[in-house]
Amino acid sequence: MRAFIAISLLITGARSFAQWSDTTRAHDVQDKAKFIVNFDARRQQVAGDIVRFFGLRMGIQKMRNIYALGLYGLDSPFEDRSILLDDFGKDSVDIRTSIGYLSGTYERIVLDTRKWQLSVPFMAGIGTSPLDRKDSTGVYKRVKDFPVYPLETGVRASYKILFWLYLQGGVGYRKVAGPKEFVDRRYTGPTWNFGLSIKFGKIYRYAKDKIEERRERKAGEDGSP
C-alpha cells in the first residue's frame, strides 16, 4: 500500500511538469545509449504467504539491449513456525529467514511503440540468506548466513507516462540455488512485480537541448539591430 501511494505521488508530481509531457517523441529504441534507473517492487508467494521484495536497478540501454546491476532484498524477515531442521536435531523449532542479493541483468526489448514496451529480462545474482532461530526466551538469534544464487527470467511490460518516465509491471520465475534446501525451496517460485523506470539520459538530453535553444535565442536577440 505504501509503495502504491508513493508511486501515485510521483506520477502526480511528474504530470505537473507539463512542458516535459512530450508524448509525441517516437520510439524508445534508438542508437544512443541511455542511462536508466528502475525502482522495483516484487511479490512472491512463500509457504502460502505473500512476501515483498524491493530493489533498485541501474544500467544502460542501447537499442534493444539493456545491461543493468541491481540490489534486491526482502521487505521484512519471513517467519517459519514449527519446522524440522537436521541442524537442530529432529525437534520442532521456530526460525526466521530473509534474502538479499546483487544481480546482473541482460534485458532484450522485443516490442517498442510510442506508448508500450515489452521486454524479456535474464537475471543472475549472488547474495546471502540469514537464518535466525527463536531461543527459549522468545528472542531470535542469528545462527548462520547462507550463500544464495538466484536466477530469474520473465516478461516485463512498460507504459510511457512521460517521455522520461515509465510505469512497469511483469511476471517471472525465480530459482534460488544454495547449500540449504529449505532456504532455496522457500524463495524459488513465480514472481510478479511493478515499479517505475526513469530515463535519466532523456532528461539530460532534453535539458541540454533547452539550454542550447535558449542560448541561440539570446544570441539572436543580442545580435538584432
C-alpha positions as CSV (number, residue, x, y, z in Angstrom):
1,M,0.0,0.0,0.0
2,R,2.8,2.4,0.9
3,A,4.6,1.6,-2.4
4,F,1.4,2.3,-4.3
5,I,0.9,5.7,-2.6
6,A,4.5,6.6,-3.3
7,I,4.2,5.8,-7.0
8,S,0.9,7.7,-7.2
9,L,2.5,10.8,-5.7
10,L,5.5,10.5,-8.1
11,I,3.2,10.2,-11.1
12,T,1.1,13.2,-9.9
13,G,4.1,15.3,-9.4
14,A,5.6,14.3,-12.7
15,R,2.5,15.3,-14.6
16,S,2.8,18.9,-13.2
17,F,5.8,19.3,-15.5
18,A,3.6,20.0,-18.5
19,Q,6.5,21.0,-20.7
20,W,8.0,17.6,-20.2
21,S,5.0,15.6,-21.3
22,D,6.1,15.3,-24.9
23,T,4.4,12.0,-25.7
24,T,4.9,12.6,-29.5
25,R,8.5,11.6,-29.2
26,A,8.9,8.5,-31.1
27,H,10.0,5.0,-30.1
28,D,12.4,4.4,-27.2
29,V,14.8,2.2,-29.2
30,Q,17.5,4.5,-30.6
31,D,21.2,4.3,-31.4
32,K,22.3,6.5,-28.5
33,A,23.0,4.8,-25.2
34,K,20.7,5.9,-22.3
35,F,21.2,5.6,-18.5
36,I,18.2,4.2,-16.7
37,V,17.1,3.6,-13.2
38,N,14.4,1.1,-12.1
39,F,12.6,1.1,-8.7
40,D,11.2,-2.5,-8.4
41,A,8.6,-3.8,-6.0
42,R,8.3,-7.5,-6.4
43,R,5.9,-10.1,-4.9
44,Q,6.3,-13.8,-4.4
45,Q,4.3,-16.5,-2.6
46,V,6.4,-18.2,0.1
47,A,4.9,-21.1,2.1
48,G,1.4,-19.7,1.4
49,D,2.2,-16.1,2.3
50,I,2.9,-13.2,0.0
51,V,6.3,-11.6,0.7
52,R,7.6,-8.3,-0.7
53,F,10.9,-7.7,-2.4
54,F,12.2,-4.2,-3.0
55,G,15.1,-3.2,-5.3
56,L,17.0,-0.6,-7.2
57,R,18.4,-1.3,-10.6
58,M,20.7,0.9,-12.7
59,G,22.0,0.3,-16.2
60,I,22.5,1.3,-19.8
61,Q,20.0,0.8,-22.7
62,K,21.4,0.8,-26.2
63,M,19.0,-0.1,-29.0
64,R,17.0,-3.1,-27.8
65,N,19.6,-4.2,-25.2
66,I,19.6,-3.3,-21.5
67,Y,22.5,-4.1,-19.2
68,A,22.0,-3.4,-15.5
69,L,23.1,-4.1,-12.0
70,G,20.6,-4.2,-9.2
71,L,20.2,-4.6,-5.4
72,Y,17.3,-6.6,-4.0
73,G,16.1,-7.6,-0.6
74,L,13.1,-8.8,1.4
75,D,10.9,-6.2,2.9
76,S,10.9,-8.0,6.3
77,P,12.1,-11.4,7.5
78,F,9.9,-14.4,6.8
79,E,9.0,-16.5,9.8
80,D,8.6,-20.3,9.6
81,R,7.0,-21.9,12.6
82,S,7.5,-25.4,13.8
83,I,9.9,-26.5,11.2
84,L,12.1,-29.6,11.4
85,L,15.8,-28.9,10.9
86,D,18.5,-31.5,10.9
87,D,20.9,-28.9,12.3
88,F,18.9,-28.8,15.5
89,G,18.1,-32.4,15.7
90,K,14.6,-33.5,15.0
91,D,13.0,-31.0,17.3
92,S,10.3,-28.6,16.0
93,V,11.7,-25.0,16.1
94,D,10.7,-21.5,15.0
95,I,13.1,-19.9,12.5
96,R,13.3,-16.6,10.6
97,T,14.9,-16.1,7.2
98,S,15.5,-13.3,4.8
99,I,17.3,-12.9,1.5
100,G,19.3,-10.1,-0.2
101,Y,21.4,-10.2,-3.3
102,L,23.2,-8.3,-6.0
103,S,22.1,-9.1,-9.6
104,G,23.3,-8.6,-13.1
105,T,20.7,-8.4,-15.8
106,Y,20.5,-8.6,-19.5
107,E,17.1,-7.5,-20.9
108,R,16.0,-7.7,-24.5
109,I,13.3,-5.4,-25.8
110,V,11.0,-7.3,-28.2
111,L,8.3,-4.7,-28.7
112,D,8.6,-0.9,-28.8
113,T,5.8,1.5,-29.7
114,R,5.1,5.2,-28.7
115,K,3.4,4.1,-25.5
116,W,4.2,0.5,-24.8
117,Q,7.4,-1.6,-24.5
118,L,7.7,-5.3,-23.9
119,S,10.9,-6.9,-22.8
120,V,12.4,-10.2,-21.6
121,P,14.9,-10.0,-18.7
122,F,17.5,-12.6,-17.7
123,M,19.0,-12.1,-14.3
124,A,21.7,-13.9,-12.3
125,G,22.6,-12.9,-8.7
126,I,24.7,-13.6,-5.7
127,G,23.7,-12.9,-2.1
128,T,23.0,-14.2,1.4
129,S,20.1,-15.6,3.4
130,P,20.5,-15.1,7.1
131,L,18.9,-17.7,9.4
132,D,17.7,-16.7,12.9
133,R,16.3,-19.2,15.5
134,K,14.0,-18.3,18.3
135,D,15.5,-19.3,21.7
136,S,13.8,-20.3,24.9
137,T,13.3,-16.6,25.8
138,G,11.4,-15.9,22.6
139,V,14.2,-13.8,21.0
140,Y,15.5,-14.6,17.6
141,K,19.3,-15.2,17.5
142,R,21.4,-15.3,14.3
143,V,22.6,-18.9,13.5
144,K,24.3,-18.5,10.2
145,D,24.3,-16.7,6.8
146,F,23.9,-19.0,3.9
147,P,25.0,-18.0,0.4
148,V,22.3,-17.9,-2.3
149,Y,22.4,-17.7,-6.1
150,P,19.1,-16.6,-7.6
151,L,18.3,-16.9,-11.3
152,E,15.3,-15.2,-12.8
153,T,13.6,-14.6,-16.1
154,G,10.1,-13.4,-17.2
155,V,8.3,-10.8,-19.2
156,R,8.2,-7.1,-18.4
157,A,5.7,-4.5,-19.8
158,S,6.3,-0.8,-19.7
159,Y,3.8,2.1,-20.3
160,K,5.2,5.5,-21.1
161,I,3.7,8.2,-18.8
162,L,6.1,10.9,-19.9
163,F,8.9,10.6,-22.4
164,W,11.3,10.0,-19.4
165,L,9.1,8.1,-17.0
166,Y,7.7,4.6,-17.5
167,L,5.3,2.5,-15.3
168,Q,6.4,-1.1,-15.4
169,G,4.9,-4.5,-14.4
170,G,5.7,-8.1,-15.2
171,V,5.7,-11.7,-14.2
172,G,8.5,-14.2,-14.0
173,Y,10.1,-17.2,-12.2
174,R,12.9,-17.1,-9.7
175,K,15.1,-20.1,-9.0
176,V,17.3,-19.9,-5.9
177,A,20.3,-22.2,-5.6
178,G,22.4,-22.7,-2.5
179,P,23.6,-25.1,0.1
180,K,20.4,-25.1,2.2
181,E,17.4,-26.7,0.6
182,F,14.8,-25.2,2.9
183,V,16.0,-21.7,2.1
184,D,16.2,-22.4,-1.7
185,R,12.8,-24.0,-1.7
186,R,11.1,-21.1,0.0
187,Y,12.4,-18.4,-2.3
188,T,12.0,-20.4,-5.5
189,G,8.8,-19.8,-7.4
190,P,6.7,-17.5,-9.6
191,T,7.1,-13.7,-9.1
192,W,5.2,-10.6,-10.1
193,N,6.4,-7.0,-10.0
194,F,5.6,-3.4,-10.6
195,G,7.7,-0.2,-10.4
196,L,9.0,2.9,-12.2
197,S,11.7,3.3,-14.8
198,I,13.3,6.8,-15.1
199,K,15.3,7.6,-18.2
200,F,17.9,10.0,-16.9
201,G,19.6,10.1,-20.3
202,K,16.5,11.5,-21.8
203,I,16.2,14.1,-19.1
204,Y,19.8,15.2,-19.6
205,R,19.4,15.5,-23.4
206,Y,16.1,17.4,-23.0
207,A,17.7,19.9,-20.6
208,K,20.8,20.2,-22.8
209,D,18.6,20.9,-25.9
210,K,16.6,23.5,-24.0
211,I,19.7,25.3,-22.8
212,E,21.1,25.3,-26.3
213,E,17.9,26.7,-27.7
214,R,17.9,29.5,-25.0
215,R,21.5,30.4,-25.8
216,E,20.8,30.6,-29.5
217,R,17.6,32.7,-28.9
218,K,19.5,35.0,-26.6
219,A,22.4,35.3,-29.1
220,G,19.9,36.2,-31.8
221,E,18.2,38.8,-29.7
222,D,21.6,40.4,-28.7
223,G,22.6,40.5,-32.4
224,S,19.4,42.1,-33.5
225,P,19.8,45.7,-34.8
